Amino acid sequence: MTAPAPQTKNAAWGWVLLAGLFEVGFTYALKMSQHDGKYLGLFLLCAIVSFECLAQALKTLPVGLAYAVWTGIGSVGTILVGLVLFGDSLSALRLGLLTVLIGSIAGLKIVDR
């Protein structure tokens, strides 16, 4: 029996993206569970899937790089969910900092080539 082929960097980045999206899911579910306990299951599911996707990415990517991008995706996504679903405010400063964060995440991905 042969070992599976190692994943490509593109596949690893796909895992990081999925992990970040599920991180947004678990922060949303965590917020919702403050008012309705039925979201606890969604929180646990999203957290487990997020960590498993990150673990898959770490088979190929450096831990610091993958973690920084994962948390960045989760942060940006959670801010957007807060704006759209919870009516969080968006000041010019906050928008500027969000833009810097997105640029930093993209930069980390670019320098990994």
DSSP file (Angstrom, degrees, kcal/mol; ACC not computed):
  #  RESIDUE AA STRUCTURE BP1 BP2  ACC     N-H-->O    O-->H-N    N-H-->O    O-->H-N    TCO  KAPPA ALPHA  PHI   PSI    X-CA   Y-CA   Z-CA
    1    1 A M              0   0    0      0, 0.0     2,-0.2     0, 0.0     0, 0.0   0.000 360.0 360.0 360.0 131.8    0.0    0.0    0.0
    2    2 A T        -     0   0    0      1,-0.1     3,-0.1     3,-0.0     0, 0.0  -0.626 360.0-107.7 -95.2 153.1    1.4    3.4   -1.0
    3    3 A A        -     0   0    0     -2,-0.2    -1,-0.1     1,-0.1     2,-0.0  -0.451  43.7 -97.1 -73.1 148.9    1.2    6.5    1.1
    4    4 A P        -     0   0    0      0, 0.0    -1,-0.1     0, 0.0     3,-0.1  -0.333  46.6 -97.5 -64.4 149.9   -1.1    9.2   -0.2
    5    5 A A        -     0   0    0      1,-0.1    -3,-0.0    -3,-0.1     2,-0.0  -0.392  44.9-101.8 -65.8 142.7    0.5   12.0   -2.2
    6    6 A P        -     0   0    0      0, 0.0    -1,-0.1     0, 0.0     2,-0.1  -0.344  42.4-106.3 -64.1 148.3    1.3   15.1   -0.3
    7    7 A Q        -     0   0    0      1,-0.1     2,-0.1    -3,-0.1     0, 0.0  -0.383  31.8-114.6 -74.9 154.3   -1.2   17.9   -0.8
    8    8 A T     >  -     0   0    0      1,-0.1     4,-2.2    -2,-0.1     5,-0.1  -0.369  25.8-109.7 -79.7 165.1   -0.2   21.0   -2.8
    9    9 A K  H  > S+     0   0    0      1,-0.2     4,-2.7     2,-0.2     5,-0.2   0.883 120.4  56.3 -62.5 -37.3    0.1   24.4   -1.3
   10   10 A N  H  > S+     0   0    0      1,-0.2     4,-1.9     2,-0.2    -1,-0.2   0.914 107.5  48.0 -61.7 -41.2   -3.1   25.5   -3.2
   11   11 A A  H  > S+     0   0    0      2,-0.2     4,-1.9     1,-0.2    -1,-0.2   0.911 110.7  51.7 -63.8 -41.4   -5.0   22.6   -1.5
   12   12 A A  H  X S+     0   0    0     -4,-2.2     4,-2.0     1,-0.2    -2,-0.2   0.904 108.5  50.5 -62.4 -41.2   -3.5   23.7    1.9
   13   13 A W  H  X S+     0   0    0     -4,-2.7     4,-2.5     1,-0.2    -1,-0.2   0.853 106.1  56.4 -66.0 -32.7   -4.7   27.2    1.3
   14   14 A G  H  X S+     0   0    0     -4,-1.9     4,-2.5     2,-0.2    -1,-0.2   0.904 106.0  50.5 -61.3 -40.8   -8.1   25.9    0.5
   15   15 A W  H  X S+     0   0    0     -4,-1.9     4,-2.7     2,-0.2    -2,-0.2   0.898 109.4  50.9 -62.7 -40.4   -8.1   24.2    3.9
   16   16 A V  H  X S+     0   0    0     -4,-2.0     4,-2.6     2,-0.2    -2,-0.2   0.920 109.6  50.4 -63.7 -42.8   -7.2   27.5    5.5
   17   17 A L  H  X S+     0   0    0     -4,-2.5     4,-2.3     2,-0.2    -2,-0.2   0.940 112.3  46.3 -60.4 -47.7  -10.0   29.3    3.7
   18   18 A L  H  X S+     0   0    0     -4,-2.5     4,-2.5     1,-0.2     5,-0.2   0.913 111.6  52.4 -60.4 -42.5  -12.5   26.6    4.8
   19   19 A A  H  X S+     0   0    0     -4,-2.7     4,-1.6     1,-0.2    -1,-0.2   0.911 109.9  48.9 -60.0 -42.5  -11.2   26.8    8.4
   20   20 A G  H  X S+     0   0    0     -4,-2.6     4,-1.7     2,-0.2    -1,-0.2   0.887 110.1  50.7 -65.3 -39.6  -11.6   30.6    8.4
   21   21 A L  H  X S+     0   0    0     -4,-2.3     4,-1.8     1,-0.2    -2,-0.2   0.902 110.6  48.5 -65.9 -40.4  -15.2   30.4    7.1
   22   22 A F  H  X S+     0   0    0     -4,-2.5     4,-2.2     2,-0.2    -1,-0.2   0.793 105.5  59.4 -70.3 -25.7  -16.1   27.8    9.8
   23   23 A E  H  X S+     0   0    0     -4,-1.6     4,-2.0     2,-0.2    -1,-0.2   0.907 104.1  50.4 -64.8 -40.6  -14.5   30.1   12.4
   24   24 A V  H  X S+     0   0    0     -4,-1.7     4,-2.3     1,-0.2    -2,-0.2   0.911 109.0  53.5 -60.4 -41.6  -16.9   32.8   11.3
   25   25 A G  H  X S+     0   0    0     -4,-1.8     4,-2.5     1,-0.2    -2,-0.2   0.902 108.8  47.2 -60.4 -42.2  -19.7   30.2   11.8
   26   26 A F  H  X S+     0   0    0     -4,-2.2     4,-2.0     2,-0.2    -1,-0.2   0.834 111.2  50.1 -75.4 -27.8  -18.6   29.4   15.3
   27   27 A T  H  X S+     0   0    0     -4,-2.0     4,-2.2     2,-0.2    -1,-0.2   0.895 112.1  48.9 -72.0 -37.2  -18.4   33.0   16.3
   28   28 A Y  H  X S+     0   0    0     -4,-2.3     4,-2.6     2,-0.2    -2,-0.2   0.949 113.3  46.5 -60.7 -49.0  -21.8   33.7   14.9
   29   29 A A  H  X S+     0   0    0     -4,-2.5     4,-2.3     1,-0.2    -2,-0.2   0.865 109.8  54.3 -63.9 -35.9  -23.2   30.6   16.7
   30   30 A L  H  X S+     0   0    0     -4,-2.0     4,-0.5     2,-0.2    -1,-0.2   0.925 110.3  46.5 -62.9 -44.4  -21.4   31.7   19.9
   31   31 A K  H >< S+     0   0    0     -4,-2.2     3,-1.1     1,-0.2     4,-0.3   0.929 114.7  47.0 -62.0 -46.3  -23.1   35.1   19.7
   32   32 A M  H >X S+     0   0    0     -4,-2.6     4,-1.6     1,-0.2     3,-1.6   0.824 102.2  64.2 -67.3 -31.4  -26.5   33.6   19.0
   33   33 A S  H 3< S+     0   0    0     -4,-2.3    -1,-0.2     1,-0.3    -2,-0.2   0.663  86.6  72.8 -69.8 -13.8  -26.2   31.0   21.8
   34   34 A Q  T << S+     0   0    0     -3,-1.1    -1,-0.3    -4,-0.5    -2,-0.2   0.783 113.7  25.2 -66.2 -25.2  -26.2   33.9   24.3
   35   35 A H  T <4 S+     0   0    0     -3,-1.6     2,-0.3    -4,-0.3    -2,-0.2   0.612 133.8  29.9-111.2 -19.6  -29.9   34.2   23.6
   36   36 A D    ><  -     0   0    0     -4,-1.6     3,-1.7     1,-0.1    -1,-0.3  -0.899  60.6-154.0-149.9 112.0  -30.8   30.8   22.4
   37   37 A G  G >  S+     0   0    0     -2,-0.3     3,-1.8     1,-0.3     4,-0.3   0.620  84.5  82.5 -63.2 -14.0  -29.1   27.6   23.6
   38   38 A K  G 3  S+     0   0    0      1,-0.3     4,-0.4     2,-0.1     3,-0.4   0.665  81.3  66.0 -68.0 -12.5  -30.0   25.7   20.4
   39   39 A Y  G <> S+     0   0    0     -3,-1.7     4,-2.5     1,-0.2    -1,-0.3   0.528  76.0  87.0 -83.8  -5.9  -27.0   27.3   18.7
   40   40 A L  H <> S+     0   0    0     -3,-1.8     4,-2.5     1,-0.2    -1,-0.2   0.899  87.0  51.4 -61.3 -40.7  -24.6   25.4   21.0
   41   41 A G  H  > S+     0   0    0     -3,-0.4     4,-2.6    -4,-0.3    -1,-0.2   0.904 110.1  49.0 -62.5 -41.8  -24.6   22.4   18.6
   42   42 A L  H  > S+     0   0    0     -4,-0.4     4,-2.7     2,-0.2     5,-0.3   0.902 109.9  52.8 -64.2 -40.5  -23.8   24.7   15.6
   43   43 A F  H  X S+     0   0    0     -4,-2.5     4,-2.5   -14,-0.2    -2,-0.2   0.950 111.7  44.9 -57.8 -50.3  -21.0   26.3   17.6
   44   44 A L  H  X S+     0   0    0     -4,-2.5     4,-2.6     2,-0.2     5,-0.2   0.913 113.8  49.5 -63.1 -43.6  -19.4   22.9   18.4
   45   45 A L  H  X S+     0   0    0     -4,-2.6     4,-2.6     1,-0.2     5,-0.2   0.945 113.8  44.8 -60.7 -49.3  -19.8   21.6   14.9
   46   46 A C  H  X S+     0   0    0     -4,-2.7     4,-2.6     1,-0.2    -2,-0.2   0.893 113.5  50.7 -64.2 -39.5  -18.2   24.8   13.3
   47   47 A A  H  X S+     0   0    0     -4,-2.5     4,-2.5    -5,-0.3     5,-0.2   0.934 112.6  45.8 -64.2 -45.5  -15.4   24.8   15.9
   48   48 A I  H  X S+     0   0    0     -4,-2.6     4,-2.3     2,-0.2    -2,-0.2   0.934 115.4  46.0 -63.7 -46.3  -14.5   21.2   15.3
   49   49 A V  H  X S+     0   0    0     -4,-2.6     4,-2.6    -5,-0.2     5,-0.2   0.908 112.1  52.3 -64.1 -41.0  -14.7   21.5   11.5
   50   50 A S  H  X S+     0   0    0     -4,-2.6     4,-2.3    -5,-0.2    -2,-0.2   0.939 112.0  44.6 -59.9 -48.0  -12.6   24.7   11.6
   51   51 A F  H  X S+     0   0    0     -4,-2.5     4,-2.4     1,-0.2    -1,-0.2   0.875 113.0  51.3 -66.3 -36.8   -9.9   23.1   13.7
   52   52 A E  H  X S+     0   0    0     -4,-2.3     4,-2.0     2,-0.2    -1,-0.2   0.913 110.1  48.9 -67.0 -41.7   -9.8   20.0   11.6
   53   53 A C  H  X S+     0   0    0     -4,-2.6     4,-2.0     2,-0.2    -2,-0.2   0.915 111.7  49.5 -62.9 -41.7   -9.5   22.1    8.4
   54   54 A L  H  X S+     0   0    0     -4,-2.3     4,-2.1     1,-0.2    -2,-0.2   0.908 108.2  54.0 -62.8 -40.8   -6.7   24.0   10.0
   55   55 A A  H  < S+     0   0    0     -4,-2.4     4,-0.4     1,-0.2    -1,-0.2   0.887 106.9  51.6 -60.9 -38.9   -5.0   20.8   11.0
   56   56 A Q  H >< S+     0   0    0     -4,-2.0     3,-1.1     1,-0.2     4,-0.2   0.910 109.6  49.7 -63.6 -41.5   -5.2   19.6    7.4
   57   57 A A  H >X S+     0   0    0     -4,-2.0     4,-2.7     1,-0.2     3,-2.0   0.860 101.0  63.8 -64.7 -35.3   -3.5   22.8    6.2
   58   58 A L  T 3< S+     0   0    0     -4,-2.1    -1,-0.2     1,-0.3    -2,-0.2   0.613  84.8  74.9 -69.1 -10.7   -0.7   22.5    8.8
   59   59 A K  T <4 S+     0   0    0     -3,-1.1    -1,-0.3    -4,-0.4    -2,-0.2   0.732 118.3  14.1 -68.1 -20.4    0.4   19.3    7.1
   60   60 A T  T <4 S+     0   0    0     -3,-2.0    -2,-0.2    -4,-0.2    -1,-0.1   0.699 117.2  67.0-122.1 -39.9    1.9   21.6    4.3
   61   61 A L  S  < S-     0   0    0     -4,-2.7     2,-0.1     1,-0.1    -1,-0.1  -0.549  87.8 -97.2 -92.9 152.6    2.0   25.2    5.5
   62   62 A P     >  -     0   0    0      0, 0.0     4,-2.6     0, 0.0     5,-0.3  -0.427  34.9-125.1 -62.9 141.0    4.1   26.7    8.3
   63   63 A V  H  > S+     0   0    0      1,-0.2     4,-2.6     2,-0.2     5,-0.2   0.888 106.0  49.7 -60.2 -44.4    2.1   27.0   11.5
   64   64 A G  H  > S+     0   0    0      2,-0.2     4,-2.1     1,-0.2    -1,-0.2   0.904 114.0  45.2 -63.8 -41.3    2.6   30.7   12.1
   65   65 A L  H  > S+     0   0    0      2,-0.2     4,-2.2     1,-0.2     5,-0.2   0.941 115.2  46.0 -67.1 -49.2    1.6   31.6    8.5
   66   66 A A  H  X S+     0   0    0     -4,-2.6     4,-2.5     1,-0.2    -2,-0.2   0.906 114.2  49.1 -62.0 -42.1   -1.5   29.3    8.5
   67   67 A Y  H  X S+     0   0    0     -4,-2.6     4,-2.7    -5,-0.3     5,-0.3   0.913 110.1  50.7 -65.2 -42.9   -2.6   30.5   11.9
   68   68 A A  H  X S+     0   0    0     -4,-2.1     4,-1.9    -5,-0.2    -1,-0.2   0.917 114.4  43.2 -62.2 -43.7   -2.3   34.2   11.0
   69   69 A V  H  X S+     0   0    0     -4,-2.2     4,-2.8     2,-0.2     5,-0.2   0.905 112.8  53.3 -69.7 -40.4   -4.3   33.8    7.8
   70   70 A W  H  X S+     0   0    0     -4,-2.5     4,-2.3    -5,-0.2    -2,-0.2   0.942 112.7  42.8 -58.5 -49.8   -6.9   31.6    9.6
   71   71 A T  H  X S+     0   0    0     -4,-2.7     4,-2.5     1,-0.2    -1,-0.2   0.857 113.1  54.0 -67.8 -33.1   -7.5   34.2   12.3
   72   72 A G  H  X S+     0   0    0     -4,-1.9     4,-2.8    -5,-0.3     5,-0.3   0.932 109.2  46.7 -65.3 -45.3   -7.5   37.0    9.8
   73   73 A I  H  X S+     0   0    0     -4,-2.8     4,-2.7     1,-0.2     5,-0.2   0.929 114.6  48.3 -60.7 -44.9  -10.2   35.4    7.7
   74   74 A G  H  X S+     0   0    0     -4,-2.3     4,-2.4    -5,-0.2    -2,-0.2   0.892 112.2  49.0 -62.4 -40.0  -12.2   34.7   10.8
   75   75 A S  H  X S+     0   0    0     -4,-2.5     4,-2.4     2,-0.2    -2,-0.2   0.946 114.0  43.7 -65.9 -49.2  -11.7   38.3   12.0
   76   76 A V  H  X S+     0   0    0     -4,-2.8     4,-2.3     1,-0.2    -2,-0.2   0.938 116.4  47.8 -62.3 -46.6  -12.7   39.9    8.7
   77   77 A G  H  X S+     0   0    0     -4,-2.7     4,-2.4    -5,-0.3    -1,-0.2   0.893 111.7  49.7 -61.7 -40.5  -15.7   37.5    8.3
   78   78 A T  H  X S+     0   0    0     -4,-2.4     4,-2.5    -5,-0.2    -1,-0.2   0.885 109.5  51.5 -68.0 -38.3  -16.9   38.0   11.8
   79   79 A I  H  X S+     0   0    0     -4,-2.4     4,-2.2     2,-0.2    -2,-0.2   0.928 111.1  48.4 -61.8 -44.1  -16.7   41.8   11.4
   80   80 A L  H  X S+     0   0    0     -4,-2.3     4,-2.6     2,-0.2     5,-0.3   0.901 110.8  50.1 -64.1 -41.0  -18.8   41.5    8.2
   81   81 A V  H  X>S+     0   0    0     -4,-2.4     4,-3.1     1,-0.2     5,-0.8   0.915 110.1  51.6 -61.8 -42.4  -21.3   39.3   10.0
   82   82 A G  H  X5S+     0   0    0     -4,-2.5     6,-2.5     3,-0.2     4,-0.9   0.897 112.2  46.0 -60.7 -40.8  -21.5   41.8   12.8
   83   83 A L  H  <5S+     0   0    0     -4,-2.2     4,-0.5     4,-0.2    -2,-0.2   0.933 121.9  35.2 -66.3 -46.6  -22.1   44.6   10.3
   84   84 A V  H  <5S+     0   0    0     -4,-2.6    -2,-0.2    -5,-0.2    -3,-0.2   0.915 131.3  24.2 -78.5 -45.0  -24.8   42.8    8.3
   85   85 A L  H  <5S+     0   0    0     -4,-3.1    -3,-0.2    -5,-0.3    -2,-0.1   0.753 130.1  33.6 -97.7 -26.2  -26.6   40.7   10.9
   86   86 A F  S  <<S-     0   0    0     -4,-0.9    -3,-0.2    -5,-0.8    -4,-0.1   0.376  98.9-117.8-116.4   4.2  -26.1   42.5   14.2
   87   87 A G        +     0   0    0     -4,-0.5    -4,-0.2    -6,-0.2    -3,-0.1   0.764  46.7 174.4  68.4  25.9  -26.0   46.2   13.1
   88   88 A D        -     0   0    0     -6,-2.5    -1,-0.2    -9,-0.1     2,-0.1  -0.309  33.4-108.6 -61.4 150.7  -22.4   46.8   14.3
   89   89 A S        -     0   0    0      1,-0.0     2,-0.4     5,-0.0    -1,-0.1  -0.440  22.0-152.8 -83.6 157.2  -21.2   50.3   13.4
   90   90 A L        -     0   0    0     -2,-0.1     2,-0.1    -7,-0.1    -1,-0.0  -0.885  14.5-174.7-132.8 101.0  -18.6   51.0   10.7
   91   91 A S     >  -     0   0    0     -2,-0.4     4,-2.5     1,-0.1     5,-0.2  -0.410  40.9-106.7 -85.6 168.3  -16.5   54.1   11.2
   92   92 A A  H  > S+     0   0    0      2,-0.2     4,-2.4     1,-0.2     5,-0.2   0.899 122.4  50.7 -61.7 -40.2  -14.0   55.4    8.7
   93   93 A L  H  > S+     0   0    0      2,-0.2     4,-2.7     1,-0.2     5,-0.2   0.928 110.3  48.5 -64.0 -45.0  -11.2   54.3   11.0
   94   94 A R  H  > S+     0   0    0      1,-0.2     4,-2.4     2,-0.2    -2,-0.2   0.904 111.8  49.9 -62.2 -41.1  -12.6   50.8   11.4
   95   95 A L  H  X S+     0   0    0     -4,-2.5     4,-2.1     2,-0.2    -1,-0.2   0.910 111.2  49.5 -63.5 -42.2  -13.0   50.5    7.6
   96   96 A G  H  X S+     0   0    0     -4,-2.4     4,-2.1     2,-0.2    -2,-0.2   0.918 112.1  46.9 -62.5 -44.2   -9.4   51.6    7.1
   97   97 A L  H  X S+     0   0    0     -4,-2.7     4,-2.4     1,-0.2    -1,-0.2   0.873 110.4  53.0 -66.6 -36.8   -8.1   49.1    9.6
   98   98 A L  H  X S+     0   0    0     -4,-2.4     4,-2.5    -5,-0.2    -1,-0.2   0.896 108.3  51.1 -63.3 -39.9  -10.3   46.4    8.1
   99   99 A T  H  X S+     0   0    0     -4,-2.1     4,-2.5     2,-0.2    -2,-0.2   0.906 109.5  49.8 -63.1 -42.6   -8.7   47.2    4.7
  100  100 A V  H  X S+     0   0    0     -4,-2.1     4,-2.4     2,-0.2    -2,-0.2   0.909 110.3  51.3 -62.1 -41.7   -5.2   47.0    6.2
  101  101 A L  H  X S+     0   0    0     -4,-2.4     4,-2.4     2,-0.2    -2,-0.2   0.928 110.5  47.5 -62.2 -45.7   -6.1   43.6    7.7
  102  102 A I  H  X S+     0   0    0     -4,-2.5     4,-2.5     1,-0.2    -1,-0.2   0.918 112.7  49.6 -62.2 -42.9   -7.4   42.3    4.4
  103  103 A G  H  X S+     0   0    0     -4,-2.5     4,-2.4     1,-0.2    -1,-0.2   0.879 110.0  51.1 -62.4 -38.0   -4.2   43.6    2.7
  104  104 A S  H  X S+     0   0    0     -4,-2.4     4,-2.4     2,-0.2    -2,-0.2   0.904 109.6  49.4 -66.6 -41.6   -2.1   41.9    5.3
  105  105 A I  H  X S+     0   0    0     -4,-2.4     4,-1.9     2,-0.2    -2,-0.2   0.939 113.0  46.9 -62.2 -46.7   -3.8   38.6    4.9
  106  106 A A  H  X S+     0   0    0     -4,-2.5     4,-2.4     1,-0.2    -2,-0.2   0.900 111.0  53.2 -61.7 -40.1   -3.4   38.8    1.1
  107  107 A G  H  X S+     0   0    0     -4,-2.4     4,-2.6     1,-0.2    -1,-0.2   0.901 106.0  52.1 -62.4 -42.0    0.3   39.8    1.6
  108  108 A L  H  X S+     0   0    0     -4,-2.4     4,-0.6     1,-0.2    -1,-0.2   0.898 111.3  47.7 -61.2 -39.9    1.0   36.8    3.8
  109  109 A K  H >< S+     0   0    0     -4,-1.9     3,-0.7     1,-0.2    -2,-0.2   0.912 112.0  50.0 -66.0 -42.6   -0.5   34.5    1.1
  110  110 A I  H >< S+     0   0    0     -4,-2.4     3,-1.5     1,-0.2    -2,-0.2   0.906 107.2  52.5 -65.5 -42.5    1.5   36.2   -1.7
  111  111 A V  H 3< S+     0   0    0     -4,-2.6    -1,-0.2     1,-0.3    -2,-0.2   0.621  96.1  70.9 -72.6  -9.7    4.9   36.0    0.1
  112  112 A D  T <<        0   0    0     -3,-0.7    -1,-0.3    -4,-0.6    -2,-0.2   0.554 360.0 360.0 -80.3  -6.7    4.4   32.2    0.7
  113  113 A R    <         0   0    0     -3,-1.5    -1,-0.2    -4,-0.2    -2,-0.1   0.494 360.0 360.0 -69.1 360.0    4.9   31.5   -3.0
